[in-house]
Each structure stands twice: as structure tokens, then as C-alpha cells.
Amino acid sequence: MRPEHIRASHHAGDWAGTVGIVEHLGSDTILHVSVEGVGMVKARVEGEFGLRHGQKAYLTPDPTKIHRFSADGKTIL
């Protein structure tokens, strides 16, 4: 999944995780969120989102944009 295909929230979402790194890029912010059972997920949000290292974030992926691959690199439908 690309970071722009994941919605981030302060209160609710499909996945709950802990913010690791917050990259402030001016017009956008990239959140690196550790989600148990999923791993490290990056989410792109507009502007300043108001989350810091160690805080809880809630993520919701766009299901039409998820691409899955097997361990040998083949597409899983």
C-alpha cells in the first residue's frame, strides 16, 4: 500500500498502532506507525497532523488499493 492510500485518524480506524517517526514535509506529513500483526505502515496526511512519537494513531487502508504478494513475490488475488 502506498502512504496516500491510508487514512489516519486520532480516534478510530481499522488498525490501531503506535507512531514511530513523524516526517514533516511542509504540505504533507508521513506517519510511520507500528501496527501489531501488520508491521510498520506509512500513512500520508495533509499538513500538520498533530501526532508525535509514541502516540496512538488509527489507520484505515483503502481496500481497492491493497496489493498482496506471496513470499516468493507472486501476486495473491
JOHUTA-V732868 format. One record per residue. RES is the residue in three letters. NEAR is the number of other C-alpha atoms within 10 Angstrom. Layout:
# JOHUTA-V732868
res:RES near:NEAR
res:RES near:NEAR
This chain:
# JOHUTA-V732868
res:MET near:16
res:ARG near:14
res:PRO near:16
res:GLU near:16
res:HIS near:18
res:ILE near:21
res:ARG near:16
res:ALA near:25
res:SER near:16
res:HIS near:14
res:HIS near:10
res:ALA near:12
res:GLY near:15
res:ASP near:10
res:TRP near:17
res:ALA near:20
res:GLY near:21
res:THR near:19
res:VAL near:22
res:GLY near:19
res:ILE near:16
res:VAL near:19
res:GLU near:14
res:HIS near:15
res:LEU near:11
res:GLY near:9
res:SER near:9
res:ASP near:14
res:THR near:19
res:ILE near:20
res:LEU near:26
res:HIS near:21
res:VAL near:27
res:SER near:21
res:VAL near:18
res:GLU near:11
res:GLY near:7
res:VAL near:9
res:GLY near:10
res:MET near:15
res:VAL near:19
res:LYS near:23
res:ALA near:21
res:ARG near:19
res:VAL near:20
res:GLU near:13
res:GLY near:13
res:GLU near:15
res:PHE near:17
res:GLY near:9
res:LEU near:17
res:ARG near:15
res:HIS near:13
res:GLY near:13
res:GLN near:13
res:LYS near:18
res:ALA near:23
res:TYR near:20
res:LEU near:22
res:THR near:16
res:PRO near:20
res:ASP near:13
res:PRO near:10
res:THR near:8
res:LYS near:12
res:ILE near:11
res:HIS near:11
res:ARG near:12
res:PHE near:10
res:SER near:8
res:ALA near:7
res:ASP near:6
res:GLY near:8
res:LYS near:9
res:THR near:10
res:ILE near:8
res:LEU near:6
